[in-house]
Each structure stands twice: as structure tokens, then as C-alpha cells.
Amino acid sequence: MELSFTQATGDVTVRVERAEDGYSATILRPGLAPVTYQVEAAMPQPGRLILSLGERRVQAFVARDGNVRYVAMGGHSWKLEPPQPVGRKREAGGGSLTATMPGKVLDVLVEPGQEVEAGTPLVVLEAMKMELRVTAPGAGVVGRIFVSPGDVVERGQILVELA
């Protein structure tokens, strides 16, 4: 099976094949060498995935909305979308960053007017007993902030606007 997604850092293709003791997952990114992992996977509950990569065990939470996948793992979250067909522009959503899953705002780490680089943490959310950092997808200036610590947010709710 081959899955292609677009995320903030660019297009990614994951090629998954059955292996003797689980799966072989190869990550393909333009301009980078492919990386292959031997993975064992278990799903003890819907949306909760336990991955074993050799001696390392990782827990991930996965949600689906049509063709879009939301993944939370190790305090980070990702929105994975199918790539846009060639010739179509991908909408930037007006520079708004949204919550990828419902949760509670633990902290807002930036202020309006602040310059940020790609990967700068902007907001910390608590969702499904995990802390998730919402980070800047690229360099920019913080515009409006729509949340405060203690707020409860829904998936898709605007958190921060970047210019």
C-alpha cells in the first residue's frame, strides 16, 4: 500500500508492505534519501495505535475526516492530506492555524506582532491526555490570537493567525 500526504514540511509518500514480523514502512520525501522502518502495529482501541520500531514503542492517536488524517504522537500533531492534483493551487487557509483535535489550551507562547520561524511553538493544547504543540508551518508574523489558556477548543477552531 502506498499513501501520499501533504503536510507543512512538504509532500511525503509512505510505502507500507507486509513483512514476516509486521510491516516494512518506507518514508519517501523529495530531495531526501528514503528511510525504512520495520514496524509492528497494534490497535487496542479505535483511534489508538501502538507501534513497535525495534526496541522502541510509540503510542499514536489517529482520527480521520474524509481523506484527511490527524495524527498525535509524542506531544506533536500532524494534519495529513492527500496531495493536490497538479495544476491546482493549495489554499493556505488565510494563514490561520487551527486545532487538529478537540482539547484544552494549556498555554499561548506568542504575542501579536511577534516574528516566528518555521517550527516555532505557538500554542500548547492538551488532547487525549497528551500535550500537543501547534507550531508555525513557516516564517511569519503573529497576527490575531483567538484563544487563551484554559479555553476548550474544537477540531478546526482557529487558534492563531499568521501573516
Contacts in CASP RR format, 6 or more apart in sequence:
PFRMAT RR
TARGET T0000
AUTHOR 0000-0000-0000
METHOD contacts of the structure
MODEL  1
MELSFTQATGDVTVRVERAEDGYSATILRPGLAPVTYQVEAAMPQPGRLI
LSLGERRVQAFVARDGNVRYVAMGGHSWKLEPPQPVGRKREAGGGSLTAT
MPGKVLDVLVEPGQEVEAGTPLVVLEAMKMELRVTAPGAGVVGRIFVSPG
DVVERGQILVELA
1 15 0 8 1.000
1 16 0 8 1.000
1 17 0 8 1.000
2 13 0 8 1.000
2 14 0 8 1.000
2 15 0 8 1.000
2 16 0 8 1.000
3 13 0 8 1.000
3 14 0 8 1.000
3 16 0 8 1.000
4 11 0 8 1.000
4 12 0 8 1.000
4 13 0 8 1.000
4 14 0 8 1.000
4 82 0 8 1.000
4 83 0 8 1.000
5 11 0 8 1.000
5 12 0 8 1.000
5 13 0 8 1.000
5 14 0 8 1.000
5 69 0 8 1.000
5 80 0 8 1.000
5 81 0 8 1.000
5 82 0 8 1.000
5 83 0 8 1.000
6 12 0 8 1.000
6 80 0 8 1.000
6 81 0 8 1.000
6 82 0 8 1.000
6 83 0 8 1.000
6 84 0 8 1.000
6 90 0 8 1.000
7 78 0 8 1.000
7 79 0 8 1.000
7 80 0 8 1.000
7 81 0 8 1.000
8 118 0 8 1.000
8 135 0 8 1.000
8 137 0 8 1.000
8 138 0 8 1.000
10 29 0 8 1.000
10 30 0 8 1.000
11 29 0 8 1.000
11 30 0 8 1.000
11 83 0 8 1.000
12 27 0 8 1.000
12 28 0 8 1.000
12 29 0 8 1.000
12 80 0 8 1.000
13 27 0 8 1.000
13 28 0 8 1.000
13 29 0 8 1.000
14 25 0 8 1.000
14 26 0 8 1.000
14 27 0 8 1.000
14 28 0 8 1.000
15 25 0 8 1.000
15 26 0 8 1.000
15 28 0 8 1.000
16 23 0 8 1.000
16 24 0 8 1.000
16 25 0 8 1.000
16 26 0 8 1.000
17 23 0 8 1.000
17 24 0 8 1.000
18 24 0 8 1.000
19 38 0 8 1.000
21 38 0 8 1.000
21 40 0 8 1.000
22 38 0 8 1.000
22 39 0 8 1.000
22 40 0 8 1.000
22 41 0 8 1.000
23 38 0 8 1.000
23 39 0 8 1.000
23 40 0 8 1.000
23 41 0 8 1.000
24 36 0 8 1.000
24 37 0 8 1.000
24 38 0 8 1.000
24 39 0 8 1.000
25 36 0 8 1.000
25 37 0 8 1.000
25 39 0 8 1.000
26 34 0 8 1.000
26 35 0 8 1.000
26 36 0 8 1.000
26 37 0 8 1.000
27 34 0 8 1.000
27 35 0 8 1.000
27 36 0 8 1.000
27 37 0 8 1.000
28 34 0 8 1.000
37 53 0 8 1.000
38 53 0 8 1.000
38 54 0 8 1.000
39 51 0 8 1.000
39 52 0 8 1.000
39 53 0 8 1.000
40 51 0 8 1.000
40 52 0 8 1.000
40 54 0 8 1.000
41 49 0 8 1.000
41 50 0 8 1.000
41 51 0 8 1.000
41 52 0 8 1.000
42 49 0 8 1.000
42 50 0 8 1.000
43 49 0 8 1.000
43 50 0 8 1.000
44 50 0 8 1.000
47 61 0 8 1.000
47 62 0 8 1.000
47 63 0 8 1.000
48 59 0 8 1.000
48 60 0 8 1.000
48 61 0 8 1.000
48 62 0 8 1.000
49 59 0 8 1.000
49 60 0 8 1.000
49 61 0 8 1.000
49 62 0 8 1.000
50 57 0 8 1.000
50 58 0 8 1.000
50 59 0 8 1.000
50 60 0 8 1.000
51 57 0 8 1.000
51 58 0 8 1.000
51 59 0 8 1.000
51 60 0 8 1.000
52 58 0 8 1.000
58 73 0 8 1.000
58 74 0 8 1.000
59 73 0 8 1.000
59 74 0 8 1.000
60 71 0 8 1.000
60 72 0 8 1.000
60 73 0 8 1.000
61 71 0 8 1.000
61 72 0 8 1.000
61 73 0 8 1.000
61 101 0 8 1.000
61 127 0 8 1.000
61 128 0 8 1.000
61 130 0 8 1.000
62 69 0 8 1.000
62 70 0 8 1.000
62 71 0 8 1.000
62 72 0 8 1.000
63 69 0 8 1.000
63 70 0 8 1.000
63 101 0 8 1.000
63 155 0 8 1.000
64 70 0 8 1.000
65 155 0 8 1.000
67 81 0 8 1.000
67 82 0 8 1.000
68 79 0 8 1.000
68 80 0 8 1.000
68 81 0 8 1.000
68 82 0 8 1.000
69 79 0 8 1.000
69 80 0 8 1.000
70 77 0 8 1.000
70 78 0 8 1.000
70 79 0 8 1.000
70 80 0 8 1.000
70 100 0 8 1.000
70 101 0 8 1.000
70 155 0 8 1.000
71 77 0 8 1.000
71 78 0 8 1.000
71 80 0 8 1.000
72 78 0 8 1.000
72 100 0 8 1.000
72 101 0 8 1.000
72 127 0 8 1.000
72 128 0 8 1.000
72 130 0 8 1.000
72 132 0 8 1.000
74 130 0 8 1.000
75 130 0 8 1.000
75 131 0 8 1.000
75 132 0 8 1.000
75 133 0 8 1.000
76 132 0 8 1.000
76 133 0 8 1.000
76 135 0 8 1.000
77 100 0 8 1.000
77 101 0 8 1.000
77 125 0 8 1.000
77 127 0 8 1.000
77 132 0 8 1.000
77 133 0 8 1.000
77 134 0 8 1.000
78 100 0 8 1.000
79 100 0 8 1.000
84 90 0 8 1.000
94 161 0 8 1.000
95 161 0 8 1.000
95 162 0 8 1.000
95 163 0 8 1.000
96 158 0 8 1.000
96 159 0 8 1.000
96 160 0 8 1.000
96 161 0 8 1.000
96 162 0 8 1.000
97 122 0 8 1.000
97 123 0 8 1.000
97 134 0 8 1.000
97 136 0 8 1.000
97 137 0 8 1.000
97 158 0 8 1.000
97 159 0 8 1.000
97 160 0 8 1.000
97 161 0 8 1.000
97 162 0 8 1.000
98 155 0 8 1.000
98 156 0 8 1.000
98 157 0 8 1.000
98 158 0 8 1.000
98 159 0 8 1.000
99 125 0 8 1.000
99 134 0 8 1.000
99 153 0 8 1.000
99 154 0 8 1.000
99 155 0 8 1.000
99 156 0 8 1.000
99 157 0 8 1.000
99 159 0 8 1.000
100 132 0 8 1.000
100 134 0 8 1.000
100 155 0 8 1.000
100 156 0 8 1.000
101 125 0 8 1.000
101 127 0 8 1.000
101 128 0 8 1.000
101 132 0 8 1.000
101 155 0 8 1.000
102 127 0 8 1.000
102 152 0 8 1.000
102 153 0 8 1.000
102 154 0 8 1.000
102 155 0 8 1.000
103 125 0 8 1.000
103 126 0 8 1.000
103 127 0 8 1.000
103 152 0 8 1.000
103 153 0 8 1.000
104 125 0 8 1.000
104 126 0 8 1.000
104 127 0 8 1.000
104 150 0 8 1.000
104 151 0 8 1.000
104 152 0 8 1.000
104 153 0 8 1.000
105 123 0 8 1.000
105 124 0 8 1.000
105 125 0 8 1.000
105 147 0 8 1.000
105 148 0 8 1.000
105 149 0 8 1.000
105 150 0 8 1.000
105 151 0 8 1.000
105 152 0 8 1.000
105 153 0 8 1.000
105 159 0 8 1.000
106 124 0 8 1.000
106 125 0 8 1.000
106 126 0 8 1.000
106 131 0 8 1.000
106 149 0 8 1.000
106 150 0 8 1.000
107 123 0 8 1.000
107 124 0 8 1.000
107 149 0 8 1.000
108 122 0 8 1.000
108 123 0 8 1.000
108 145 0 8 1.000
108 147 0 8 1.000
108 148 0 8 1.000
108 149 0 8 1.000
108 160 0 8 1.000
109 121 0 8 1.000
109 122 0 8 1.000
109 123 0 8 1.000
109 124 0 8 1.000
110 116 0 8 1.000
110 120 0 8 1.000
110 122 0 8 1.000
110 123 0 8 1.000
110 142 0 8 1.000
110 145 0 8 1.000
110 160 0 8 1.000
111 142 0 8 1.000
111 145 0 8 1.000
112 142 0 8 1.000
112 143 0 8 1.000
112 144 0 8 1.000
112 145 0 8 1.000
113 141 0 8 1.000
113 142 0 8 1.000
113 143 0 8 1.000
114 141 0 8 1.000
114 142 0 8 1.000
115 139 0 8 1.000
115 140 0 8 1.000
115 141 0 8 1.000
115 142 0 8 1.000
116 122 0 8 1.000
116 136 0 8 1.000
116 138 0 8 1.000
116 139 0 8 1.000
116 140 0 8 1.000
116 141 0 8 1.000
116 142 0 8 1.000
116 162 0 8 1.000
117 136 0 8 1.000
117 138 0 8 1.000
117 139 0 8 1.000
117 140 0 8 1.000
118 135 0 8 1.000
118 136 0 8 1.000
118 137 0 8 1.000
118 138 0 8 1.000
118 139 0 8 1.000
119 135 0 8 1.000
119 136 0 8 1.000
119 137 0 8 1.000
119 138 0 8 1.000
120 135 0 8 1.000
120 136 0 8 1.000
121 133 0 8 1.000
121 134 0 8 1.000
121 135 0 8 1.000
122 133 0 8 1.000
122 134 0 8 1.000
122 135 0 8 1.000
122 136 0 8 1.000
122 142 0 8 1.000
122 159 0 8 1.000
122 160 0 8 1.000
123 133 0 8 1.000
123 134 0 8 1.000
123 147 0 8 1.000
123 159 0 8 1.000
123 160 0 8 1.000
124 131 0 8 1.000
124 132 0 8 1.000
124 133 0 8 1.000
124 134 0 8 1.000
125 131 0 8 1.000
125 132 0 8 1.000
125 133 0 8 1.000
125 134 0 8 1.000
125 153 0 8 1.000
126 132 0 8 1.000
134 159 0 8 1.000
134 160 0 8 1.000
136 162 0 8 1.000
137 162 0 8 1.000
138 162 0 8 1.000
140 162 0 8 1.000
140 163 0 8 1.000
141 162 0 8 1.000
141 163 0 8 1.000
142 160 0 8 1.000
142 161 0 8 1.000
142 162 0 8 1.000
142 163 0 8 1.000
143 160 0 8 1.000
143 161 0 8 1.000
143 162 0 8 1.000
143 163 0 8 1.000
144 160 0 8 1.000
144 161 0 8 1.000
145 159 0 8 1.000
145 160 0 8 1.000
145 161 0 8 1.000
146 157 0 8 1.000
146 158 0 8 1.000
146 159 0 8 1.000
146 160 0 8 1.000
146 161 0 8 1.000
147 153 0 8 1.000
147 157 0 8 1.000
147 159 0 8 1.000
147 160 0 8 1.000
153 159 0 8 1.000
END
